[in-house]
């Protein structure tokens, strides 16, 4: 599987999610269908890191 890295800002993410209701659940999955959950967020010198757990 090819890995694609795209830089997305917090503002980009907010704009992309703007039209969803505030209580809409968020799920993350890869191209192979494996599901992940958001474990938390970390601030670093290079931005915000979304920490995930494989379900």
N, CA, C and O atoms as a Tinker XYZ file with bonds, in Angstrom:
   220  protein
     1  N      0.843000   -1.177000    0.000000    73     2
     2  CA     0.000000    0.000000    0.000000    64     1     3
     3  C      0.886000    1.238000    0.000000    63     2     4     5
     4  O      1.837000    1.332000    0.776000    81     3
     5  N      0.577000    2.158000   -0.852000    73     3     6
     6  CA     1.334000    3.408000   -0.943000    64     5     7
     7  C      0.940000    4.341000    0.205000    63     6     8     9
     8  O     -0.238000    4.486000    0.530000    81     7
     9  N      1.941000    4.960000    0.802000    73     7    10
    10  CA     1.696000    5.921000    1.869000    64     9    11
    11  C      1.703000    7.318000    1.281000    63    10    12    13
    12  O      2.646000    7.711000    0.594000    81    11
    13  N      0.650000    8.062000    1.555000    73    11    14
    14  CA     0.541000    9.433000    1.074000    64    13    15
    15  C      0.490000   10.341000    2.290000    63    14    16    17
    16  O     -0.340000   10.155000    3.180000    81    15
    17  N      1.375000   11.318000    2.325000    73    15    18
    18  CA     1.389000   12.267000    3.421000    64    17    19
    19  C      0.900000   13.603000    2.903000    63    18    20    21
    20  O      1.455000   14.159000    1.955000    81    19
    21  N     -0.136000   14.108000    3.529000    73    19    22
    22  CA    -0.674000   15.407000    3.156000    64    21    23
    23  C     -0.749000   16.253000    4.412000    63    22    24    25
    24  O     -1.318000   15.826000    5.417000    81    23
    25  N     -0.192000   17.424000    4.366000    73    23    26
    26  CA    -0.253000   18.310000    5.520000    64    25    27
    27  C     -1.619000   18.958000    5.575000    63    26    28    29
    28  O     -2.060000   19.590000    4.615000    81    27
    29  N     -2.284000   18.796000    6.702000    73    27    30
    30  CA    -3.598000   19.369000    6.934000    64    29    31
    31  C     -3.513000   20.185000    8.212000    63    30    32    33
    32  O     -2.987000   19.717000    9.222000    81    31
    33  N     -4.030000   21.399000    8.167000    73    31    34
    34  CA    -4.018000   22.237000    9.363000    64    33    35
    35  C     -5.295000   22.001000   10.175000    63    34    36    37
    36  O     -6.261000   21.432000    9.666000    81    35
    37  N     -5.297000   22.435000   11.422000    73    35    38
    38  CA    -6.488000   22.342000   12.258000    64    37    39
    39  C     -7.636000   23.102000   11.589000    63    38    40    41
    40  O     -8.776000   22.639000   11.594000    81    39
    41  N     -7.337000   24.255000   11.020000    73    39    42
    42  CA    -8.365000   25.045000   10.326000    64    41    43
    43  C     -8.950000   24.266000    9.149000    63    42    44    45
    44  O    -10.165000   24.285000    8.948000    81    43
    45  N     -8.108000   23.578000    8.365000    73    43    46
    46  CA    -8.594000   22.754000    7.256000    64    45    47
    47  C     -9.558000   21.687000    7.766000    63    46    48    49
    48  O    -10.625000   21.471000    7.190000    81    47
    49  N     -9.169000   21.025000    8.851000    73    47    50
    50  CA    -9.998000   19.971000    9.418000    64    49    51
    51  C    -11.337000   20.510000    9.888000    63    50    52    53
    52  O    -12.375000   19.897000    9.637000    81    51
    53  N    -11.328000   21.648000   10.566000    73    51    54
    54  CA   -12.573000   22.266000   11.041000    64    53    55
    55  C    -13.472000   22.614000    9.864000    63    54    56    57
    56  O    -14.677000   22.366000    9.913000    81    55
    57  N    -12.906000   23.183000    8.810000    73    55    58
    58  CA   -13.687000   23.548000    7.634000    64    57    59
    59  C    -14.275000   22.312000    6.955000    63    58    60    61
    60  O    -15.421000   22.343000    6.507000    81    59
    61  N    -13.502000   21.221000    6.875000    73    59    62
    62  CA   -13.986000   19.994000    6.247000    64    61    63
    63  C    -15.123000   19.362000    7.046000    63    62    64    65
    64  O    -16.013000   18.739000    6.467000    81    63
    65  N    -15.103000   19.513000    8.365000    73    63    66
    66  CA   -16.109000   18.894000    9.229000    64    65    67
    67  C    -17.269000   19.825000    9.556000    63    66    68    69
    68  O    -18.206000   19.417000   10.243000    81    67
    69  N    -17.227000   21.053000    9.084000    73    67    70
    70  CA   -18.198000   22.085000    9.465000    64    69    71
    71  C    -19.647000   21.665000    9.233000    63    70    72    73
    72  O    -20.506000   21.973000   10.060000    81    71
    73  N    -19.942000   20.980000    8.145000    73    71    74
    74  CA   -21.328000   20.654000    7.799000    64    73    75
    75  C    -21.868000   19.418000    8.506000    63    74    76    77
    76  O    -23.039000   19.080000    8.333000    81    75
    77  N    -21.039000   18.733000    9.303000    73    75    78
    78  CA   -21.511000   17.585000   10.066000    64    77    79
    79  C    -22.068000   18.060000   11.399000    63    78    80    81
    80  O    -21.633000   19.080000   11.932000    81    79
    81  N    -23.040000   17.312000   11.940000    73    79    82
    82  CA   -23.584000   17.702000   13.236000    64    81    83
    83  C    -22.528000   17.502000   14.318000    63    82    84    85
    84  O    -21.644000   16.656000   14.181000    81    83
    85  N    -22.621000   18.271000   15.378000    73    83    86
    86  CA   -21.626000   18.247000   16.441000    64    85    87
    87  C    -21.516000   16.920000   17.167000    63    86    88    89
    88  O    -20.497000   16.645000   17.799000    81    87
    89  N    -22.560000   16.084000   17.085000    73    87    90
    90  CA   -22.516000   14.799000   17.778000    64    89    91
    91  C    -22.271000   13.629000   16.828000    63    90    92    93
    92  O    -22.440000   12.472000   17.215000    81    91
    93  N    -21.877000   13.919000   15.591000    73    91    94
    94  CA   -21.579000   12.849000   14.627000    64    93    95
    95  C    -20.318000   12.107000   15.059000    63    94    96    97
    96  O    -19.300000   12.740000   15.338000    81    95
    97  N    -20.368000   10.766000   15.120000    73    95    98
    98  CA   -19.176000   10.011000   15.512000    64    97    99
    99  C    -18.116000   10.068000   14.411000    63    98   100   101
   100  O    -18.435000   10.175000   13.227000    81    99
   101  N    -16.863000    9.994000   14.821000    73    99   102
   102  CA   -15.744000    9.986000   13.875000    64   101   103
   103  C    -15.082000    8.626000   13.946000    63   102   104   105
   104  O    -14.769000    8.133000   15.030000    81   103
   105  N    -14.870000    8.024000   12.790000    73   103   106
   106  CA   -14.125000    6.776000   12.741000    64   105   107
   107  C    -12.986000    6.943000   11.742000    63   106   108   109
   108  O    -13.063000    7.736000   10.804000    81   107
   109  N    -11.944000    6.183000   11.970000    73   107   110
   110  CA   -10.766000    6.245000   11.102000    64   109   111
   111  C    -10.495000    4.834000   10.614000    63   110   112   113
   112  O    -10.513000    3.889000   11.403000    81   111
   113  N    -10.246000    4.683000    9.330000    73   111   114
   114  CA    -9.859000    3.375000    8.810000    64   113   115
   115  C     -8.863000    3.579000    7.684000    63   114   116   117
   116  O     -8.834000    4.625000    7.036000    81   115
   117  N     -8.054000    2.563000    7.466000    73   115   118
   118  CA    -7.073000    2.661000    6.392000    64   117   119
   119  C     -7.659000    2.070000    5.112000    63   118   120   121
   120  O     -8.801000    1.612000    5.093000    81   119
   121  N     -6.868000    2.089000    4.055000    73   119   122
   122  CA    -7.335000    1.629000    2.745000    64   121   123
   123  C     -7.682000    0.142000    2.747000    63   122   124   125
   124  O     -8.433000   -0.313000    1.885000    81   123
   125  N     -7.152000   -0.616000    3.695000    73   123   126
   126  CA    -7.441000   -2.043000    3.795000    64   125   127
   127  C     -8.659000   -2.333000    4.652000    63   126   128   129
   128  O     -9.037000   -3.494000    4.812000    81   127
   129  N     -9.291000   -1.285000    5.215000    73   127   130
   130  CA   -10.490000   -1.454000    6.006000    64   129   131
   131  C    -10.264000   -1.639000    7.495000    63   130   132   133
   132  O    -11.228000   -1.798000    8.244000    81   131
   133  N     -9.002000   -1.624000    7.949000    73   131   134
   134  CA    -8.734000   -1.741000    9.385000    64   133   135
   135  C     -9.237000   -0.489000   10.086000    63   134   136   137
   136  O     -9.009000    0.625000    9.613000    81   135
   137  N     -9.924000   -0.667000   11.219000    73   135   138
   138  CA   -10.496000    0.457000   11.954000    64   137   139
   139  C     -9.577000    0.890000   13.084000    63   138   140   141
   140  O     -8.880000    0.076000   13.689000    81   139
   141  N     -9.592000    2.190000   13.355000    73   139   142
   142  CA    -8.794000    2.800000   14.412000    64   141   143
   143  C     -9.680000    3.735000   15.218000    63   142   144   145
   144  O    -10.677000    4.244000   14.705000    81   143
   145  N     -9.329000    3.961000   16.459000    73   143   146
   146  CA   -10.034000    4.933000   17.285000    64   145   147
   147  C     -9.046000    6.016000   17.714000    63   146   148   149
   148  O     -7.842000    5.779000   17.802000    81   147
   149  N     -9.574000    7.195000   17.974000    73   147   150
   150  CA    -8.737000    8.304000   18.421000    64   149   151
   151  C     -8.498000    8.140000   19.917000    63   150   152   153
   152  O     -9.445000    8.114000   20.704000    81   151
   153  N     -7.226000    8.030000   20.308000    73   151   154
   154  CA    -6.858000    7.864000   21.714000    64   153   155
   155  C     -6.580000    9.208000   22.373000    63   154   156   157
   156  O     -6.668000    9.335000   23.594000    81   155
   157  N     -6.246000   10.202000   21.572000    73   155   158
   158  CA    -5.970000   11.514000   22.133000    64   157   159
   159  C     -5.250000   12.401000   21.145000    63   158   160   161
   160  O     -5.068000   12.053000   19.978000    81   159
   161  N     -4.847000   13.550000   21.639000    73   159   162
   162  CA    -4.146000   14.539000   20.837000    64   161   163
   163  C     -2.925000   14.995000   21.611000    63   162   164   165
   164  O     -2.958000   15.105000   22.836000    81   163
   165  N     -1.856000   15.256000   20.894000    73   163   166
   166  CA    -0.631000   15.751000   21.529000    64   165   167
   167  C     -0.140000   16.963000   20.757000    63   166   168   169
   168  O     -0.138000   16.974000   19.526000    81   167
   169  N      0.272000   17.971000   21.487000    73   167   170
   170  CA     0.867000   19.159000   20.855000    64   169   171
   171  C      2.371000   18.972000   20.834000    63   170   172   173
   172  O      2.973000   18.555000   21.823000    81   171
   173  N      2.961000   19.280000   19.710000    73   171   174
   174  CA     4.401000   19.171000   19.588000    64   173   175
   175  C      4.963000   20.369000   18.862000    63   174   176   177
   176  O      4.218000   21.252000   18.436000    81   175
   177  N      6.257000   20.404000   18.720000    73   175   178
   178  CA     6.899000   21.527000   18.049000    64   177   179
   179  C      6.550000   21.566000   16.559000    63   178   180   181
   180  O      6.682000   22.606000   15.913000    81   179
   181  N      6.105000   20.431000   16.020000    73   179   182
   182  CA     5.759000   20.382000   14.603000    64   181   183
   183  C      4.248000   20.359000   14.358000    63   182   184   185
   184  O      3.813000   20.071000   13.242000    81   183
   185  N      3.443000   20.658000   15.381000    73   183   186
   186  CA     1.993000   20.726000   15.200000    64   185   187
   187  C      1.267000   19.810000   16.155000    63   186   188   189
   188  O      1.778000   19.469000   17.222000    81   187
   189  N      0.058000   19.410000   15.761000    73   187   190
   190  CA    -0.789000   18.558000   16.574000    64   189   191
   191  C     -0.704000   17.130000   16.028000    63   190   192   193
   192  O     -0.772000   16.917000   14.817000    81   191
   193  N     -0.554000   16.156000   16.929000    73   191   194
   194  CA    -0.507000   14.746000   16.558000    64   193   195
   195  C     -1.792000   14.097000   17.046000    63   194   196   197
   196  O     -2.157000   14.238000   18.213000    81   195
   197  N     -2.483000   13.384000   16.155000    73   195   198
   198  CA    -3.647000   12.600000   16.545000    64   197   199
   199  C     -3.134000   11.200000   16.867000    63   198   200   201
   200  O     -2.573000   10.523000   16.006000    81   199
   201  N     -3.330000   10.771000   18.113000    73   199   202
   202  CA    -2.868000    9.461000   18.561000    64   201   203
   203  C     -4.008000    8.472000   18.356000    63   202   204   205
   204  O     -5.131000    8.717000   18.796000    81   203
   205  N     -3.721000    7.339000   17.679000    73   203   206
   206  CA    -4.778000    6.367000   17.379000    64   205   207
   207  C     -4.463000    5.016000   17.996000    63   206   208   209
   208  O     -3.308000    4.690000   18.273000    81   207
   209  N     -5.522000    4.235000   18.207000    73   207   210
   210  CA    -5.424000    2.843000   18.633000    64   209   211
   211  C     -6.070000    1.985000   17.564000    63   210   212   213
   212  O     -7.108000    2.354000   17.015000    81   211
   213  N     -5.470000    0.845000   17.262000    73   211   214
   214  CA    -6.088000   -0.069000   16.323000    64   213   215
   215  C     -7.186000   -0.832000   17.060000    63   214   216   217
   216  O     -6.961000   -1.330000   18.163000    81   215
   217  N     -8.361000   -0.925000   16.463000    73   215   218
   218  CA    -9.480000   -1.623000   17.118000    64   217   219
   219  C     -9.450000   -3.094000   16.805000    63   218   220
   220  O    -10.312000   -3.841000   17.268000    81   219
